[in-house]
Each structure stands twice: as structure tokens, then as C-alpha cells.
């Protein structure tokens, strides 16, 4: 019997940053063969051609699948998914993996999962059971769960939710979040190294800002983000470090607003197309807060004892540490949240917080399960006996 071929799918810089420790584990295991399919934002000049970072890290990309149209309308996203499925099925037929690995909840991940399932290739899904009520990703995530055979969740509550979706408990594993592996094992840059490498100069206050579109509410994202920018304009002696949003519906509107703000405020604002995991986490440890609605503020920031201002509904439903301040997307509420994160008493209280997303040993746990578990595309629906109220 030959090596088990494990095919990792990645479509974005952030997702690759999470998958890297798992990819390292698979690559170094003599009983496993790592295959990589890179797609979507990785291959787009607009989003930094981040496939190059994968190759720079020493990985061989087996298949590059172009699928992202230069459009962030709902119709454009659907057409991108269609192009993706055409390319993914060809790639999978060439690679013939034993199992594919899909992380998260994005549209390109769903398209890849569909292509895998129809080609009768078992799927391992990372991070099902989570809830993000403000994004179409919520439905995508649950759909990928139903297509998948093995499930890796980041908390026990999420594990129970995957089982609630009808997945048999013996195929659902609570392994914690891969983002914590990076924080525990990666040698982060110190302040001088970051300033030199990225040509930035930290100020007395510093904010790391990533805001993604709220994809279920038309025009809500633009309104919320403008409110945030209005608040930031009034802040003195503060460095604003922006990273670009994902290629989601209305994402390009957010990018345009950031670019205009940075141009007007180039003495205190900078925009990065893609920082990469090392630079991003290194910056995170020195800022006063992570601001916006990125999952990194919910999952990774607490491990660095850095507070998060989480704006709006995109991450609504996710389990949170006590360092996260939720606020509405209004100027008044964003100002209130900023007052809290700069309060000395609050900053003292978060020094001893625990992160509900695990201990930083997820990659090895996942790799061992991928290596030893029985895999199939045939599964039973797991019934939970409980009373449903009328």
C-alpha cells in the first residue's frame, strides 16, 4: 500500500497562514504525500499573487486553478464558483488524491468541496460548526460540513454543533484552532525588525485594521466602514495599519475607501495588500487593538493578550474571549469601544485571559487523524433524540 495522498486546498492568504503548520506536518511524514491546489485570491495580482509566498515557504504547488473574476457582485461570485468547479475537477482527476482538506467557509472552498464530492473523493473539513451570522459564509460552512467525511472543530461546542447537523460523533474531532499553533511555534519579529522590514514607524497608539464585507446585508458594509473611518480621522498620534479585505461581495468598495483614506492620511495610515502570517502576527503583538471584523481578532488576538474591537454582525455567533469588545457599526459605538480598549483597568483584566480555541498543538492532532482514520464518501445521518417544541 502506497502513501496516503492528502490534497490541501487554499484560496486566500489568511487561510494558507492557518494551513501552513498542517502542511509542514504532512510534508514531513513519510507515510503521507502532500498535494497542494492553490486558487482564487492567491493567483490574483489585485490581491498580491500570494501563491508566491507558498512557494517561498518551500512547498510545491501541484495545481494552480484560475477562477476569480474581477467582479465582486453576487453574479460575479457565482460565475467565479462555476469556473472554479471546472478547473478543480480537472486538477483532481490529474492528482487523484485519497482525501482533500478544505478549511473554512468561503465560496471557492465550497466549489472545491463540491468538485471533490462529485469525484467521489472524501473530504476533511476544518472548522465546521462555527457561526458567522452576518456572512453568506455561514451557509457555505454548513454545506461543506454535509459534503465532508472527517471534521476538525476548534472548540467542543462547535463539535457538538457538527454532530447536530447529523455527522457521526466518531468522525468529528475537537482539535483547537491552527492559528494558535502559529503563535506558539513561530518566532515572531520584534518591534525593530518589523519597523525595518515593513518600513513603518509605530506611534504612541497603534491599531491593526481588517474589515471584510458583511455579505448578507446590501450596502451595510460601506456604511459601517465609513463610520469607522470617520472615527479614525479624529484620532491623534495613532498609526492605522490596514490589510485588504477578501474577495467578497462589495469588497472592492471597501478597498477603494481604504485607499482614499490612506492617501489623505499618509502620515498616520498604511495599507498592505498581504502581510503574510509572520508579519501579521508580529504586528499584532505590538498594537493596542485589532479592529474590524476579521476572525483573527476572535481566534488569534486573545493568545497574544491583545484586545479586539469587533464591528457589526459578521462574526456574530462565534465563541469569544473576554478581550473582545463587540460594537455596532456606528460612530458612537465605535468610539465607546475605543474608550474601553484604552482604559487601563480593562487592559489589566485581559493580561490573564484564556483563549477558548486550544493549546497550539492542532496541526499534529489533525495530521495523525488524517493518517490513521478510515475514510469514505459513504456515511450515515446521525440522529439526535430530543423533543422539538411546537
Secondary structure, 3 states (H helix, E strand, C coil): CCCEEEEEEECCHHHHHHHHHHHHHHHCCCCEEEEEEEEHHHHCHHHCCCHHHHHHCCCCCCEEECCCCCCCCHHHHHHHHHHHHHHHHHHHHHHCCCEEEEECCCHHHHHHHHHHHHCCCEEEEECCCCCCCCCCHHHHHHHHHHHCCEEEECCHHHHHHHHHCCCCHHHEEECCCHHHHHHHHCCCCCHHHHHHHHCCCCCCEEEEEECCCCCCCCCHHHHHHHHHHHHHHCCCCEEEEEECCCCCCCHHHHHHHHHHHHHHCCCCEEEECCCHHHHHHHHHCCCCEEEECCHHHHHCHHHHCCEEEEECCCCCCCCCCCCEEEECCCHHHHHHHHHHHCCHHHHHHHHHCCCCCCCCCHHHHHHHHHHHCCCCCCCCCCCCCCCCCC
